[in-house]
């Protein structure tokens, strides 16, 4: 969840920053071989700033539908009831 009541949630600033740093890490040469440097530069070129996209999609649109379970209830193959508490005490519920 990135917006609540039409307002960008503050924790998204830190999430976007952390993911920008993680996405800039190079792949492990021991795992991917000698092409690690090319893979790394390609990753950095394509990564972009996540928050830039979030700010461009402040309302529910096609961008968000791929990451929302409510768009794909029919794809759920086993029933799940999960309850958790996210950042800022936000109660997260999912019933599938």
Secondary structure by P-SEA (a helix, b strand, c coil): ccccccccccaaaaaaaaaaaaaaccccccccccaaaaaaaaaaaacccaaaaaaacccccccccccccccccccccbbbbbbbccccbbbbbbcc
